[in-house]
Amino acid sequence: MPRSRSVTLDFAARGQLFSHLAAMEKAGVPVAQALLSVALPGRAGAALQALRAQVAGGRDMASAGLHSGLLTPLDSSLLSAAQSSGCLAAVYQRLAERYSYRAQQVAAVKSRLLMPAAVLVLALFIQPLPALVGGQLSIVGYLWGVLWSLLLLGALYGLGRGLYLRRQHAPAGAASPLDGLLANVPILGPALLRRNLRDFFDSLGLMLEAGMPMLDALPKACAVIRHAPLRKRFSTVQLAVQRGQSLAQALVSVDFPGQGLALGLIRTGEASGTLPASLLNYAGVETQKLDSLTEQLATWLPRLLYAGVMLWMAYGLLTGGGFGPRLPADVG
């Protein structure tokens, strides 16, 4: 069956969906029955109907959600691993918590960006006023300049959102030409790698905790890594483990952010027989670091944008013609 077009579903709606599925799974309700009490708006409602039909036809939740377009490849990979290891309720709950928290972060960033955005729009109307008052710009030219700027900002926003959604819904094994570029972006690049590593160790810990053998869990965990160069580096870990090395020994030759802490926790877990808990602990530490970075960006990015807009508006007012005293041409 061909895969349906991916559905744009916001973080809050995804969090509610997985929270409901987690509750139903813990209560022992079959997923086909649990989906009957879920309601989603717009195109997501049509995708939900397709998901119900596929699950009722005997398809598992991971593949049905991916083919219906309702689940992202990352969600599907995690659920597939959870279905194999028997920890589906735990993964539902983790996804619910993750998406709910991301929804709160997005809402906080949007609310903090509201004032800079309003100031920017105001600046687009104010900045050309000196030229308009000074006669250097006609009313038509003034309106066209403002309209063109608004259209450009809207196009840039749409392009950025489209690229983000395309990346989110790309197949798990697909390589993106942006991977290398994004990894080199200051602050955001390391955060992208750490997010992929967090997902890898988190899913690996969950599968091992449920009793899945290491050699079966490793390829599934590697498939969760979205960043193609990083996924290629971690593909060597499975080969090393197959040759008899421990997980810590296999990871020594793989360079990644936070390697020292990860190796320390993994060695302790292997020595004490608590490797799954150690992997989950490391994933939790990385989650806290990522949350802290997101909070800092949510705090400082609006301030920087606000300051930049104010400086740009002040510069336009001070240097534009039409404001301030002007000497007659014959006096100069």
ZIMO-V359916 format. One record per residue. N is the residue number from 1. RES is the residue in one letter. SS is DSSP state (@ for helix, = for strand, . for the rest). PSI is psi in whole degrees, 0 to 359 (none if undefined). D_FIRST is the distance of its C-alpha to the first C-alpha in Angstrom with 2 decimals. Layout:
<<N	RES	SS	PSI	D_FIRST> <N	RES	SS	PSI	D_FIRST>>
This chain:
<<1	M	.	128	0.00> <2	P	.	149	3.85> <3	R	.	135	6.48> <4	S	.	163	8.93> <5	R	.	139	12.49> <6	S	.	146	14.67> <7	V	.	135	17.22> <8	T	.	108	20.89> <9	L	.	124	22.28> <10	D	.	167	25.83> <11	F	@	321	27.17> <12	A	@	316	29.06> <13	A	@	321	26.11> <14	R	@	319	24.11> <15	G	@	317	27.27> <16	Q	@	321	27.65> <17	L	@	310	24.08> <18	F	@	328	24.51> <19	S	@	318	28.09> <20	H	@	315	27.09> <21	L	@	324	24.49> <22	A	@	316	27.21> <23	A	@	318	29.74> <24	M	@	321	27.60> <25	E	@	319	26.66> <26	K	@	329	30.38> <27	A	.	356	31.30> <28	G	.	17	29.05> <29	V	.	129	26.90> <30	P	.	147	23.37> <31	V	@	327	20.70> <32	A	@	322	19.28> <33	Q	@	323	22.84> <34	A	@	326	23.53> <35	L	@	341	20.82> <36	L	@	334	22.57> <37	S	@	15	25.55> <38	V	.	138	23.84> <39	A	.	130	24.32> <40	L	.	148	23.12> <41	P	.	160	24.37> <42	G	@	222	22.96> <43	R	@	334	19.40> <44	A	@	331	18.99> <45	G	@	320	19.62> <46	A	@	321	16.65> <47	A	@	325	14.43> <48	L	@	321	16.32> <49	Q	@	318	15.62> <50	A	@	321	11.82> <51	L	@	316	12.65> <52	R	@	316	15.01> <53	A	@	318	12.80> <54	Q	@	320	10.27> <55	V	@	319	13.48> <56	A	@	333	15.20> <57	G	.	2	12.64> <58	G	.	4	13.61> <59	R	.	147	11.41> <60	D	.	162	13.86> <61	M	@	321	14.95> <62	A	@	308	14.41> <63	S	@	323	10.70> <64	A	@	318	10.15> <65	G	@	323	12.67> <66	L	@	315	11.28> <67	H	@	333	7.77> <68	S	@	345	9.97> <69	G	.	2	12.35> <70	L	.	328	15.20> <71	L	.	146	15.94> <72	T	.	161	17.10> <73	P	@	325	16.27> <74	L	@	314	19.77> <75	D	@	315	19.32> <76	S	@	319	16.19> <77	S	@	317	18.19> <78	L	@	318	21.17> <79	L	@	324	19.49> <80	S	@	316	17.85> <81	A	@	321	21.39> <82	A	@	322	22.92> <83	Q	@	323	20.87> <84	S	@	329	21.97> <85	S	@	351	25.52> <86	G	.	19	25.98> <87	C	.	43	27.04> <88	L	@	318	24.35> <89	A	@	320	27.05> <90	A	@	319	28.89> <91	V	@	320	25.98> <92	Y	@	312	25.19> <93	Q	@	319	28.88> <94	R	@	318	29.08> <95	L	@	321	26.24> <96	A	@	314	27.95> <97	E	@	319	31.26> <98	R	@	312	29.98> <99	Y	@	324	28.32> <100	S	@	319	31.29> <101	Y	@	319	33.71> <102	R	@	326	31.94> <103	A	@	320	32.01> <104	Q	@	320	35.75> <105	Q	@	315	36.23> <106	V	@	318	34.50> <107	A	@	321	36.58> <108	A	@	317	39.70> <109	V	@	317	39.10> <110	K	@	318	38.44> <111	S	@	325	41.61> <112	R	@	335	43.63> <113	L	@	353	42.38> <114	L	@	314	43.29> <115	M	@	311	46.95> <116	P	@	323	46.49> <117	A	@	318	44.02> <118	A	@	319	46.57> <119	V	@	321	49.32> <120	L	@	315	47.33> <121	V	@	318	46.82> <122	L	@	321	50.50> <123	A	@	326	51.45> <124	L	@	330	49.66> <125	F	@	329	52.01> <126	I	@	322	55.10> <127	Q	.	320	54.98> <128	P	.	357	55.71> <129	L	@	319	58.45> <130	P	@	317	61.32> <131	A	@	325	60.57> <132	L	@	314	60.29> <133	V	@	324	63.58> <134	G	.	359	65.28> <135	G	.	4	64.45> <136	Q	.	350	62.35> <137	L	.	132	59.19> <138	S	.	168	58.81> <139	I	@	320	57.04> <140	V	@	317	54.31> <141	G	@	322	53.91> <142	Y	@	311	53.87> <143	L	@	321	51.13> <144	W	@	319	49.06> <145	G	@	317	49.42> <146	V	@	314	48.27> <147	L	@	318	45.34> <148	W	@	319	44.24> <149	S	@	318	44.38> <150	L	@	319	42.29> <151	L	@	321	39.66> <152	L	@	316	39.61> <153	L	@	318	39.19> <154	G	@	321	36.35> <155	A	@	318	34.59> <156	L	@	319	35.08> <157	Y	@	315	33.73> <158	G	@	321	30.62> <159	L	@	315	30.07> <160	G	@	318	30.56> <161	R	@	321	28.24> <162	G	@	318	25.50> <163	L	@	321	25.93> <164	Y	@	313	25.91> <165	L	@	322	22.68> <166	R	@	321	20.98> <167	R	@	321	22.31> <168	Q	@	326	21.29> <169	H	.	11	17.58> <170	A	.	151	17.52> <171	P	.	149	15.58> <172	A	.	324	17.90> <173	G	.	5	19.06> <174	A	.	141	19.55> <175	A	.	138	23.20> <176	S	.	138	24.75> <177	P	.	346	27.95> <178	L	@	350	29.33> <179	D	@	310	29.33> <180	G	@	322	32.71> <181	L	@	315	34.18> <182	L	@	325	33.26> <183	A	@	338	34.65> <184	N	.	0	38.00> <185	V	.	128	38.41> <186	P	.	141	41.34> <187	I	.	303	40.63> <188	L	@	325	36.97> <189	G	@	304	36.11> <190	P	@	325	37.46> <191	A	@	322	35.89> <192	L	@	315	32.43> <193	L	@	317	33.03> <194	R	@	325	34.44> <195	R	@	318	31.49> <196	N	@	319	29.15> <197	L	@	320	31.69> <198	R	@	317	31.98> <199	D	@	322	28.27> <200	F	@	307	28.52> <201	F	@	327	31.60> <202	D	@	311	30.55> <203	S	@	323	27.29> <204	L	@	317	29.19> <205	G	@	319	31.97> <206	L	@	317	29.77> <207	M	@	319	28.10> <208	L	@	324	31.52> <209	E	@	327	33.08> <210	A	.	0	30.68> <211	G	.	8	31.73> <212	M	.	136	28.98> <213	P	.	150	30.66> <214	M	@	316	31.29> <215	L	@	335	29.55> <216	D	@	327	26.33> <217	A	@	326	26.65> <218	L	@	311	27.59> <219	P	@	327	24.38> <220	K	@	321	22.43> <221	A	@	323	25.19> <222	C	@	326	25.21> <223	A	@	340	21.54> <224	V	@	335	22.71> <225	I	.	121	25.13> <226	R	.	332	23.94> <227	H	.	112	26.94> <228	A	@	312	26.18> <229	P	@	322	29.86> <230	L	@	321	30.44> <231	R	@	323	27.36> <232	K	@	320	28.69> <233	R	@	319	32.09> <234	F	@	347	30.84> <235	S	@	339	28.88> <236	T	@	342	32.37> <237	V	@	319	33.07> <238	Q	@	318	30.90> <239	L	@	320	32.77> <240	A	@	321	36.07> <241	V	@	323	35.34> <242	Q	@	329	34.36> <243	R	.	2	37.79> <244	G	.	1	39.47> <245	Q	.	154	40.01> <246	S	.	170	39.72> <247	L	@	318	37.38> <248	A	@	317	40.38> <249	Q	@	321	41.55> <250	A	@	329	38.16> <251	L	@	348	38.02> <252	V	@	322	41.53> <253	S	.	359	40.44> <254	V	.	116	37.65> <255	D	.	124	39.11> <256	F	.	156	37.61> <257	P	.	137	39.14> <258	G	.	20	40.78> <259	Q	@	320	40.94> <260	G	@	312	44.42> <261	L	@	318	43.65> <262	A	@	314	40.41> <263	L	@	322	42.22> <264	G	@	314	45.06> <265	L	@	321	42.96> <266	I	@	318	40.83> <267	R	@	318	44.01> <268	T	@	318	45.53> <269	G	@	321	42.49> <270	E	@	323	42.40> <271	A	@	327	46.15> <272	S	@	357	46.11> <273	G	.	19	42.95> <274	T	.	43	41.27> <275	L	@	315	38.74> <276	P	@	316	35.87> <277	A	@	323	38.31> <278	S	@	319	39.58> <279	L	@	319	36.14> <280	L	@	325	35.47> <281	N	@	317	38.97> <282	Y	@	319	38.38> <283	A	@	323	35.15> <284	G	@	321	37.26> <285	V	@	317	39.93> <286	E	@	324	37.52> <287	T	@	318	36.12> <288	Q	@	320	39.71> <289	K	@	317	40.40> <290	L	@	321	37.36> <291	D	@	321	38.32> <292	S	@	318	41.87> <293	L	@	317	40.84> <294	T	@	319	38.69> <295	E	@	319	41.66> <296	Q	@	318	44.00> <297	L	@	321	41.82> <298	A	@	334	41.54> <299	T	@	316	45.33> <300	W	@	329	46.44> <301	L	@	313	43.92> <302	P	@	323	44.95> <303	R	@	317	48.59> <304	L	@	318	48.24> <305	L	@	320	46.47> <306	Y	@	315	49.13> <307	A	@	318	51.91> <308	G	@	317	50.48> <309	V	@	318	50.22> <310	M	@	318	53.72> <311	L	@	317	55.18> <312	W	@	318	53.52> <313	M	@	319	54.84> <314	A	@	320	58.29> <315	Y	@	317	58.40> <316	G	@	321	57.58> <317	L	@	323	60.30> <318	L	@	329	62.90> <319	T	@	347	62.38> <320	G	.	154	61.58> <321	G	.	142	64.33> <322	G	.	335	65.60> <323	F	.	140	66.13> <324	G	.	163	69.44> <325	P	.	141	72.83> <326	R	.	131	73.06> <327	L	.	146	76.36> <328	P	.	153	77.39> <329	A	.	325	77.01> <330	D	.	341	80.81> <331	V	.	320	81.52> <332	G	.	none	79.34>>
